Amino acid sequence: MDVNRTISDKKTQCETKIVHYQRGGKGEGIAAAISPEQVSTRLKNFASIIQENPVPYSVQIASYKLLDNYPEDPTKYDIENQKQV
């Protein structure tokens, strides 16, 4: 096995995984974007798709501390973050 060739081959490979979820839409905006070209086109046209078919929505922002399983004591990440700040 030629290690240099294997490394060279790996450098030329590119892999991307995209998870797409869409709920609702009208016209062309409802079709699933499957291929990379379709995803690119959807992203480029996103603003106009939204402007043509606006839908009201609301959100509520809450702290993670409201979760039942949120740790009461500082975690190791909290402690490390405090050291860095």
C-alpha positions as CSV (number, residue, x, y, z in Angstrom):
1,M,0.0,0.0,0.0
2,D,1.4,3.4,-1.0
3,V,0.7,5.7,2.0
4,N,1.4,8.9,0.0
5,R,-1.1,7.9,-2.7
6,T,-3.7,7.0,0.0
7,I,-3.2,10.4,1.6
8,S,-3.4,12.2,-1.7
9,D,-6.6,10.4,-2.6
10,K,-8.2,11.3,0.7
11,K,-7.2,15.0,0.2
12,T,-9.2,15.1,-3.0
13,Q,-12.4,13.6,-1.5
14,C,-15.1,15.8,-0.1
15,E,-18.2,14.6,1.6
16,T,-21.1,16.6,3.0
17,K,-24.2,15.5,4.8
18,I,-27.2,17.7,4.9
19,V,-30.4,17.1,6.9
20,H,-33.3,19.0,5.5
21,Y,-36.7,19.5,7.3
22,Q,-39.4,21.7,5.9
23,R,-42.9,22.1,7.1
24,G,-45.4,23.9,4.8
25,G,-44.9,26.2,1.9
26,K,-46.6,27.1,-1.3
27,G,-45.8,26.7,-5.0
28,E,-42.2,26.0,-5.8
29,G,-41.4,26.7,-2.1
30,I,-43.1,23.4,-1.0
31,A,-41.0,21.1,-3.2
32,A,-38.2,19.3,-1.3
33,A,-34.7,20.4,-2.3
34,I,-32.9,17.2,-2.9
35,S,-29.8,17.8,-5.1
36,P,-27.0,20.2,-4.2
37,E,-28.1,22.4,-7.1
38,Q,-31.7,22.5,-5.7
39,V,-30.5,23.4,-2.3
40,S,-28.3,26.2,-3.7
41,T,-31.2,27.6,-5.7
42,R,-33.5,27.4,-2.6
43,L,-31.0,29.3,-0.5
44,K,-30.6,32.0,-3.2
45,N,-34.4,32.4,-3.6
46,F,-35.3,32.0,0.1
47,A,-36.0,35.7,0.8
48,S,-38.4,36.0,-2.2
49,I,-40.1,32.7,-1.3
50,I,-40.8,34.1,2.2
51,Q,-41.9,37.5,0.9
52,E,-44.4,35.9,-1.5
53,N,-45.9,33.6,1.1
54,P,-45.6,35.1,4.5
55,V,-46.9,33.1,7.5
56,P,-47.1,34.5,11.1
57,Y,-45.4,32.5,13.8
58,S,-44.4,33.1,17.4
59,V,-41.6,31.8,19.6
60,Q,-41.0,31.7,23.3
61,I,-37.5,31.9,24.6
62,A,-36.7,30.1,27.9
63,S,-33.6,29.3,29.8
64,Y,-32.2,25.7,29.9
65,K,-32.4,26.1,33.6
66,L,-36.1,25.5,33.4
67,L,-35.5,21.9,32.3
68,D,-36.3,19.2,34.9
69,N,-32.9,17.5,34.4
70,Y,-30.8,20.7,34.4
71,P,-27.9,20.2,36.9
72,E,-28.2,22.3,40.1
73,D,-24.5,22.4,40.7
74,P,-22.0,23.9,38.2
75,T,-20.8,21.4,35.6
76,K,-17.2,20.9,34.6
77,Y,-17.9,23.0,31.5
78,D,-19.3,25.9,33.7
79,I,-16.1,25.8,35.8
80,E,-13.8,25.7,32.8
81,N,-15.7,28.6,31.2
82,Q,-15.3,30.6,34.4
83,K,-11.6,30.0,34.3
84,Q,-11.4,31.3,30.8
85,V,-13.5,34.4,31.3
